[in-house]
């Protein structure tokens, strides 16, 4: 959590000293009370900003936990048995990552469709499989993952397996 700025704390300490000086008879400053009230209002505003930031971060944490649980649940099912042997081999396997889920579901969707699919079609399939998208532009996120994946090739946004010939009736990628 963000701490209050040291400047505000110093200002309050100074104002409190000024106020106590006035109480002890060393020249009460008429502006001290107004300055103290203003500092209190500023601190209240800062506290509310921090609370708002905390609520936003807690909501984000809850959403990320939900995504993580979804991905763990998805990797524990038997859909991986339909994937080709050696599919998605990486130097470091992260079967709970968003990219893994996109590659896995894309592979299964392409097998089911039997022809290349573009990013928007893949988004519809992935959305129907409840893949959680954290990106503001899910189609762009899918495109980025598949562009980096060796398992797929693209031609004008239509993806197909890099190690399989195109189905009859489709242009060469």
C-alpha positions in Angstrom: 0.0 0.0 0.0 1.2 3.5 -0.8 2.4 5.6 2.2 1.4 9.2 2.7 4.1 11.5 1.3 6.7 12.7 3.8 6.0 16.3 2.8 2.4 16.1 4.0 3.5 14.5 7.3 6.1 17.3 7.7 3.5 20.0 7.0 1.1 18.5 9.6 3.9 18.3 12.2 4.8 22.0 11.5 1.1 23.0 11.7 0.6 21.1 15.0 3.7 22.8 16.4 2.4 26.2 15.3 -1.0 25.4 16.9 0.6 24.3 20.1 2.8 27.5 20.1 -0.4 29.5 20.0 -1.9 27.6 22.9 1.2 28.1 25.0 1.0 31.8 24.4 3.9 32.3 22.0 1.9 34.2 19.4 -1.1 32.3 18.1 -1.3 32.3 14.3 -4.8 32.9 13.1 -4.1 31.0 9.9 -2.8 27.9 11.7 -6.3 26.5 12.2 -7.2 27.1 8.6 -3.9 25.6 7.4 -4.4 22.6 9.7 -7.9 22.0 8.4 -6.6 22.3 4.8 -3.9 19.8 5.5 -6.4 17.4 7.1 -8.6 17.7 3.9 -5.6 17.1 1.7 -4.7 14.0 3.8 -8.3 12.8 3.6 -8.2 13.1 -0.1 -4.9 11.2 -0.2 -6.3 8.5 2.0 -9.3 8.1 -0.3 -7.1 7.9 -3.3 -5.0 5.2 -1.6 -8.2 3.3 -0.6 -9.5 3.6 -4.2 -6.2 2.3 -5.5 -6.3 -0.6 -3.0 -9.8 -1.5 -4.1 -8.7 -1.5 -7.7 -5.7 -3.7 -6.9 -7.8 -6.1 -4.8 -10.3 -6.4 -7.7 -7.4 -7.1 -10.1 -5.9 -9.7 -7.8 -9.3 -11.4 -7.5 -9.6 -11.4 -11.3 -6.1 -12.8 -11.8 -6.8 -15.6 -9.2 -9.9 -16.5 -11.2 -7.9 -16.6 -14.4 -5.3 -18.7 -12.7 -7.8 -21.1 -11.3 -9.5 -21.4 -14.8 -6.2 -22.2 -16.4 -5.4 -24.8 -13.8 -8.8 -26.4 -14.3 -8.4 -26.4 -18.0 -5.0 -28.0 -18.0 -6.2 -30.8 -15.7 -8.8 -32.1 -18.3 -8.3 -34.7 -20.9 -8.3 -32.3 -23.9 -4.5 -32.4 -24.0 -4.8 -36.1 -25.2 -6.2 -34.8 -28.5 -3.1 -32.6 -29.0 -0.3 -34.0 -31.2 2.7 -35.5 -29.4 5.3 -32.8 -28.9 2.7 -30.0 -29.3 3.8 -26.7 -27.7 7.2 -27.9 -26.5 9.0 -24.9 -25.1 12.2 -24.5 -23.2 10.1 -23.8 -20.2 6.6 -25.4 -20.1 3.9 -23.2 -18.6 0.7 -25.1 -19.1 -1.2 -22.6 -17.0 -0.3 -19.6 -19.1 -2.7 -17.6 -21.3 -0.5 -18.3 -24.3 -0.6 -22.1 -23.7 -4.4 -22.0 -23.5 -4.7 -20.0 -26.7 -2.3 -22.4 -28.6 -4.1 -25.5 -27.2 -7.6 -24.3 -28.0 -6.5 -23.0 -31.4 -5.1 -26.5 -32.2 -8.3 -28.2 -31.1 -10.4 -25.6 -33.0 -8.5 -26.0 -36.2 -8.7 -29.8 -36.0 -12.5 -29.5 -35.5 -13.0 -27.0 -38.2 -10.8 -28.8 -40.7 -9.7 -25.5 -42.4 -7.8 -22.3 -41.5 -9.5 -19.8 -39.2 -8.8 -16.1 -38.9 -8.2 -14.3 -35.6 -11.8 -13.2 -35.2 -13.1 -16.7 -35.7 -10.6 -18.1 -33.3 -11.6 -15.4 -30.8 -15.3 -16.6 -31.0 -14.1 -20.2 -30.4 -11.9 -19.2 -27.5 -14.6 -17.1 -26.0 -17.0 -20.0 -26.2 -14.4 -22.1 -24.3 -14.4 -19.4 -21.6 -10.7 -18.5 -22.1 -10.3 -15.4 -19.9 -8.9 -12.4 -21.8 -7.0 -9.8 -19.7 -6.1 -7.7 -22.7 -8.3 -4.8 -23.9 -8.0 -6.2 -27.5 -8.4 -10.0 -27.4 -8.0 -10.4 -31.1 -4.7 -8.7 -31.0 -3.6 -10.9 -28.0 -4.6 -14.0 -30.0 -2.7 -12.8 -33.0 0.4 -12.0 -31.0 0.4 -15.5 -29.3 -0.1 -17.3 -32.6 2.4 -15.2 -34.5 5.1 -16.2 -32.0 4.0 -19.9 -32.0 6.0 -22.3 -34.2 3.0 -24.6 -34.4 1.0 -22.3 -36.7 1.5 -20.3 -39.9 -0.6 -17.4 -41.0 -1.7 -16.0 -44.4 -3.7 -12.8 -44.2 -4.7 -13.6 -40.6 -5.9 -17.2 -41.3 -4.0 -19.7 -39.2 -3.2 -23.3 -39.9 -0.8 -25.9 -38.7 2.8 -25.3 -39.8 3.5 -29.0 -40.2 0.4 -29.9 -42.1 -0.7 -29.3 -45.7 -3.6 -27.0 -46.3 -7.0 -28.7 -46.8 -8.2 -28.9 -50.4 -9.7 -25.7 -51.7 -7.6 -23.3 -49.6 -4.8 -21.1 -51.0 -1.2 -21.9 -50.1 0.0 -20.2 -47.0 
